[in-house]
Amino acid sequence: MVVRLLCAAAVTGSLVIATACGRSAGSTSEPAIRLSSTENGGAAYVEVTGLSGEALDSLRDAELTADQWSGILRVAVSDAAPGMLGNYSVADSALRFTPMYPLDPGRQYQVRFDPAHLPTAGVAGGSAIVASVGQPAQHTTPSTVVARVYPTSDAVPENLLRMYIEFSGPMGWPSGVEHMKLLDEKGKEIPGAFLPLDYEFWNPDHTRFTAFFDPGRVKAGILPNQQMGRALNTGRSVTLVISPEWRDQHGLPLKEEFRRVLRVGPAEDKPLDTGSWSIQPPSVGQRDGVVVTFHKPLDYGLLMRALGVTREGVTVEGQIVVDQAETRWTFTPREPWRTGAYHLLALDILEDVAGNQIGRAFEVDNFETVDKSPNPTSITIPFRATAASGVK
């Protein structure tokens, strides 16, 4: 067996052609699209059957780009959506597309096969064929809702960089930006408010989605900002609307539409100052939390992974709670506190909701000055857990 790997950009995945032994016999049937699955009802894939041996051979021998493959066989959630990422192969006398992520039960996918784009011209005649395929829904009653949106404060700065959409249950794989919009005070949609990205920013269990505002529009003085301005403007109100058409892991729509009004305040352009943080130390021998209070809201997602506690250079295990509109961080250890020195460890990737980091504002001279190191540095702030009992 010969396997050719065609590497694309990191966000486009990889394409694989598996060459079977021997040549396929000619086919007298017409090309047809069908949805199949691996044994015992495993992962689903899309196949085009009825292709001639010459057409299949041309695919086996070709070295195609991601765009060329998509031109031949395209699977998408809608006619207007980009093609799904996945692997292409020639197997069992058929052209096969295996999606990178599982297909959502209950959702219909649009498939287009165009023989005119086959690598060897004329090996298959006829026009393009289209079909709608999908797996049956496992559940029939919508139950998933938008549980929370971060920032949780109803007042946000006009240079807000991102929002986190948290759901009550796991969601499907396709991006949700197309189901989100901002309305101005007259109910008119603000165009281009959210940045469309091919890569989908989900947490591991697919219950929290990160939506980005275009940093080119947010950052003052550069071309997108000069041409379009910010999506948010001080003194105005906007309404975030999340459509129920956003599908959950079962392919079902959300139970209801989500709306929330946000008041827009002045831009936040000051770097984080750890000297302004207040640390309430815990009690030795207890498992009460160490409480850190900030003078302004910080980025929720980064607070969950860029702030921690160490003792003698070793990370202390425990649980984090962020509340008070992301101005309070509480860490509760797994084991009781011991007498002695601890450190609050803050990675320098920690940001406020406008992208300002520790000692560095987002509004730097240019993007090239931003540290691109894969290993962020850290800032340590000492505190002590003390008690007269002297428990160690």
Buried (B, 14 or more C-beta within 10 A) or exposed (E): EEEBEBEBEEEBBBBBBBBBEEEBEEBEEEBBBBBBEEEEEEEBBBBBBBBBBBBBBBBBEBEBEBEBBBBBBBBBBEEEEBBBBBBBBBBEBBBBBBBEBEBBBBBBBBBBBBBEBBBEEEBBEEEEBEBEBBBEBEBEEBEBBBEEBBBBBEEBBBBBBBBBBBBBBEBBBBBBBBBBBBBBEEEEEBEBBBBEEEEBBBEEEBBBBBBBBBBBBBBBEBEBBEEEEBBBEEEBBBBBBBBBEBBBBBBBBBBEBBEEEBBBBEBBBBBBEBEEBEBEBBBBBEBBBBBBBBEBBBBBBBBBEBBBBBBEEEEBEBEBEBEBBBBBBBBBBEEBBBBEEBBBBBBBBBBBBBBBBBEBBBBBEEEEEEEEEEEEEBBEBEBEBBBEEEBE
